[in-house]
Amino acid sequence: MPDTLKTEASKNLSIAAPIMVSQLAQVGLNVVDVLMAGNLSEQGLAAVSVGAGLWFPVLLFLTGIMIITSAMIANAHGARSPERIQKVASQAIYLGLLCGGAGIAFALSANFLTQFLTLPDNVIDTTNHYFIGLAFGAPAIGLSLALRNYCEGLSNPRPVTLITVVGLIANIPLNYILMHGLFGAPKLGGAGCGWATGIVSWLMLLLFVLHIRSHSLYQQHSPLKKILPVDFHLLKNMFKQGLPIGLAIFFECSLFSVVTLMISNHGTTILSGHEIAHNVAAVVFMIPLSIGMATTVRTGFLLGEGKQVLARQAGFCGILLALFCALVSSGSMILFNNAIADLYTNNAEVAATASLLICYAAVFQFSDATQVSSAGALRGYNDTRAAMMITFFAYWVVGLPVGYLLAETDLLSTPMGAPGYWTGTISGLTMAAVLLLSRFAIISKKRLT
């Protein structure tokens, strides 16, 4: 068993490492936006923080829907079926277009949400303009997700890493140019971050297309080589399996968005500190999320080969890897909380709030790692609905009510404000971790009989 775990750990890491870099680079787009806006002005930081906070769960929701592509392609790859791979990948293109359309619809209707925020009008206006730029890039995001999961489902995530890193690097000068109106570009302030992200999204899509069309690995089953017609039955099945995954991720991330809206009533200083801590937590979350995605690919591949025992071991191996990473990230956040906060802002009050909340984020690293890696293992077994229901219960029936009671009322203690919401998040993540881990243990054991 130890040798098996060592082997599976090595294989999981070989898939997870480039996915991790890709995910960190992807969320890095938001981090760069917040960092650069924070050095522009407190109002710019508040606008971009709210915009990024609302957009991020939607982006992960769409990403979650598309993740089913990698699981299905990994399964077909394990079964040595290039025809099935091409069919799934082709339908993923259509699913990506639908996700891109949903992204446009959300971005263009975000002003409906921002009108409920108790923030200055100039901050709200900047946030709304930020979303228009995101809407421009939404179709490219949906299509890129389809091509990305095609590559990762074939256990070839390295090109995805390179493309995402290129996008991150390109985002920095584009942000600066559009924020400050250089080289004849309009001076957009914080809203320029949204437009830069939209432009970079199209650049990344172009790079994905060029890579897949030129590499020999994909010639047998490339979705770009031959455009297959819509297979409504398969497309419906992919959406039916992908939607619970997207919702499960959305339930967790949208919890932070709702908390952001509630904390906005406590003023821009508390809101900015909260968003910095949230941003840090979102970056760190990419590590166990990447391990969970790699675990999906690995368990799906082994199940496609009919290796039930190895698939179960691969799932538990992924969970253990995620917990080890949580140990490192939690310790780092506690030791360097002040230094991390200072990277984002030179406002002492904002930094103090952020430093405190980063410590709360450090506490829930173990629960977060357990729940997201367990969900990844369950995706390899195509068990997605239960994870959706578990996460809804954990975050919205347990986490948010507990957070509200602690933050805004004196029913359980003296009102804690922002730390109360973060304590509620810890309780929700812990509940999700226990239930999802138990679910995987039961489902994987049943498949052995």
N, C-alpha and C positions, 0 to 999 in steps of 0.2 A: 504493500500500500504506500509506504513512503516514496519508493521509486516512481510509482504511478503519479503521485502528487507532484513530485519534482518534474516529471516529464510534462504533465499537464500545465504546471505553473509556467514552465518555459514556453510552451506553445501558446498559452493564453497571453503571456507578456509579449510574445513576438507579434501578436495581432493587436494587443491593447496599446502598446507603446506608441506606434504611429497614430492610432485613433486618438490617443490622449493628446498628442501634440496638435492634431487637427481640431479637437474640441476646445483645447486651450486657446488656440489661435482664433477659433470662431467666436468664443466668448470674449477673446481679447479685443475684438472689434468694439464691443460695448465698453470694455475697460478703458480703451484708448479714448473713446468718446467722453466718458465721465472724467478721466484724468485731464484731458485737454480743456473740457468745459469748466472744470474746477479751477484751472489756472486762468480762465478768461474772466469769470466773475461768479459771485455767489448765485446770482439770478440764472446765469447760464448753466451752472451746475445743477440747480434745482430743476430747470426745464428738461435738460438731457437726462437727469436721474429719473424723473417721472416718466419721460418717454421711453427710456430703456427699460425701466421697471415694468411698464405695461406691455412693451413689445416682446421682452424676453420669454415670458411664459407662452405667448402665442407662437413664437419661433420654435420653442421646444415642443409644443403641441404638434405642430406640423412635422417637426423632426421625428417625433414619436410615431406618427401615422406612417411615415416613410420607412421607419426601422424594420417593419415587417418584411420589406423587400429583401434586406440582407439575410434575414432568417430563412425566407423561402428559397433564395438563391443558394445559400449555404447548404440547405437540405438537398436541392437538386444537384449541386456540385458534388456532395457526398455520394449521391446515387449515380454519378457519372452520366448526367442527362443534359447535354448542351442544348437540345431543343427546348427543354423545359426552362432552362436558364434564360434563353432568348425571349421566350414567351412572357415570363415573369418580368424581365427587365423592360420589355416593350410596354407592358401595361403600367409599369412603374412611371414611365414617361407621362402617360395620361393622368395617372394619380398625382404626379408632381405638378402638372398644369392646374388640376383642381385645387391643390394646396396653395399654389401661387395666387389663384383667383381669390381664395379665402383670405390670404394675407393682404391683398389689395383692399378687399371689402372691410377688413378690420382697421387697417391704417387710415382709410378715408373716413371712417366713422368714429375715430378715436376722440374727435372733439365732443362727442356725446358724453364720454366719460370725464374728460377734463373739465367740463362745465360744472361738475360737482365738487371740484377741488377749491379749497379756500386759499388760493394763491393769487399774487398780483396778476393783473391782466397781461402785462408784458411777458410774464413767465408762461402763462397759458398759451398766448399767441405763438411763442417760440416753440413750445411743445407740439402744437398742432402743425406748424410748418415742418418740424422735424419728421412727423409722420408722413407727410406728403412725399418726402424724399425716400422713406422706407417703402411706400407704395410703389414707387418707380422700380425698385429692385425686387419686389416680391415675386414676379414670375420667374426671374432668374434663380431665386432661392429655391423655389419648388422644383425646377428642372435639375438644379445642381444636387439637390438631395436625392433625386432618383439616380443620377449617375454616380454619386458618391456611394450609395448603398449597393449599387451594382458592383463596384470595385471592392468594397469591403466584404461583401458576401462571397467573393471569390478568394478571400483571405489575402487581398492585395491592397492594403490600406496606405502604403507609402506614397503613391502619387497623390492621394487625397491630402496627405500631410503637407507635401510640397506646395500644392495649389492653395491650400488654406493659409499657409505661412506667407506666400506671395501676396494674397489678398490682405492680410494683416499689415504687411509692410507698406503696401500701396495706400492703405487707409490713412496712414499718419500724415503724409504730405497733402493728400486730398482734403483731410480735415482742416489743416492749417490754412490752405489756400481759400477754401470756401468760408471758413469762419472769419477770416480777416480781409477777404475780397482782394486777393493778390492776382496779378497777371490778367487783369480785366474781368475776373469773376465777380459776381455780386457778393457783397459783404453780408453774410447770413447769420453771423453769430453762432449760437449753439445749434440752430437749425441746420447749419452746414454739415454737422456730423451725420444727420439722417441722409442728406443727399450724397455724401461721400460713401456711406454704406451701400446705398442704392447703386452707385456707379461701380463699386468694387464687386458687388454681386454679379453684375453682367460680365466683368472681367474674369471672375472665377468660372462662370459657366463656359465662356469661350475656351479657357484652358482645359476644362474637363472634356469638351468636345474634341479638341485637338489631340489630347492624350489618347482617348479611346479610339479615335479613327486611325491613329498612327501606330499603335502598339499591337504586336502580333498575338499577345495573350488573348485578346478579345475577338479575334477574327471569326472564331467558330460560332459565337453567340452574341455578337455586339448588337444592341438595340438600335444603333445608328447605321448599321450596314444595310438593313432592310426594315422599312417601316411596316410593322404588322398592324392590321386593323384592330379596332377596339374589340376586346373579348369581354362583353359585359358581365358574363358569369364570373370570370376570373377577377376582373376589376372590382366587382361587388364583393367577392370573397376577400380580396386584399384589403379593401376599405373596412370590411366587417371585422377583420382581425387587427388591422392597424389602428382603428379608431379607439378601442379600449386602451391601447398602449399610449396613444397621444393624450387621451383623457387622464390616464394614471399620472403621467408626467405633469400635465397641466394642473391637476388638482394640487400637486405640491407647489409648483412655481406660482400659480395664481394666488395661492395663500399669501405669498409674500407681496404680491401686487395689491391685494385687498388690504393687507396690513399697511402697505405704503400709503394707500388712500386714507386710512384711518389715522396714521401718524401725521399726515399732512396737516391735520387740525391742530397739531402741537407746535406749529411754526417751522420756518425754513431751516433753522439751525438743527433742530432735532431730526427733521426730514433728511437733510443732507448727511448727517451722521449715520442715520439708519441706512441710507442708500449706499454709503461707502461700505458699511459692514455687509450689506446684502450683496454688493458687487464682489467683495472678497469671497463670500460664501459661494457665490455662483461660479467663480473661477475654480475654487477648490472642488466643487461638486463635479466638475468635468472629469476629475481623476477616477472616482468610483463609477461614474456614468460610462466612461470609456471601458473600464474593466467589465461592466455589465454588458456593454455592446459586444465586446470580444467574447464574453461567455455565451451570448446568444449565438454568435457565429459558430463557436466551437461545439456547443451542445447540439445545435441544429445539424452540423456536419456529421457528428458521430451518430446521431439518430438516423440520418439518411443512410449511413453505412450499416445500420442495424446493431450498433454497439451500445446497448442500453446501460450496461454497468459503467462503461467508460464515460458515457454522457452524464450520468449522475455524479461521478467523481469529478468530472470537469466543472460541473455546476458548483459543487462545494469548494473546489479549488479556487474558483473565481471569487466566491464570497470571502474566503480566507485572505486572498490577495487584497481585496478591497479593505478589509479590516486592518491589515498591516499598513496600508497607505493612510488610513484614517489615524492611526497612531502617530505617524510622522506629521501629518498636516495639523492635527490637534495640538501637538506639542509646539510646533512652529508658530501657530497663531497665538498661543498663550505667551510664548517668549518674546515675540516681536510685534505684539498688537499695537504698541505706540508707534513704532517705526513704520508699520504698514499704513496706519492712519495718516501719518505725516506725509506719505507719498502722494496722497490725494488732495490735501488741502493745507493751507498755511493759516487757516482760521482756528484758533486755539479751542474755542467752544465746540466747533464741529468735530475737531480731532478727538476731543475728550469723549464725546458721545460715541463716536465711531470705535474708539479703543475699547470702551466698555462692551459694546455690542459684539465686537469681534470675539471677545472671550465667550459670550453666549454661543456664537457660531462654532467655536472650538468644542464646546460640550456636545453638540449634536452630530459631530463627525462620525462617530461609531454607528449610531442609529441610521444616519443617512447612507453610509457605506453599505450597511447590511441590507437595507430595504431596496436600494437601487440595483445592487448586484444580484439579489434574490429575484427581483423582477426580470433582470436580464436572463437569468437561467430559466425562468418560467417561459419567457418568449421563445426560447429554443424548443420548448415542448408545445408551442402554440397554445399555451394556457394564458390567455390575456384578459378575459372578462373578470375572473376572480381578482386579479391584481387591480383592475379598475375599481371594483367595488370596495376592496380593502383600503385603497388609498383615499377614496372619497370619504369613507367612514373615519379613517384616522385623521385626516387633515381638516375636514369640514364639520364633522360631528364631535371630534375630540379637540383637535389643535386650536381651531379658531375660537370656539366658545370659551375654552380655558384661557386663551390669550386675552380675550375681551374682558372676562371677569377679573383677571389679574391687573390688566392695564387701566381699565376705566371705572371699575366699581370697588366698593369696600366690602363685598360679600365674603371674599376669601382672605383679604389682607388690605393694607393701605394701598390705594391705587399706585401701580408701579410705572405707568406710562409705557414708553417703548420697550423696556426690559420685560414687561409683562407679556407683550405680544411674542417676544422671542422665547420666553419660557413656555408659552402655549405651543409654539412650533416644536420645541424639544419634545413635549409630550406627544404630539401627533406623529412625529418621526419615529419615536420609540414604539408606539403602537403599530405603525406600519411595518417596522423591522421585525417585530415578533410574529405578526400574522403572515407576512410574505415568506419569511424563512420557514415557518411551519408548513405553509402551503407547498413550497418546493420540496421539502422533505417527504410529504405525503404523496404528491403527484409522481415524483421520480421513483419512489419505492413501488408504487402501483405498477409502473411500466416494466418493472423487473419480473413480475409474475406472468 
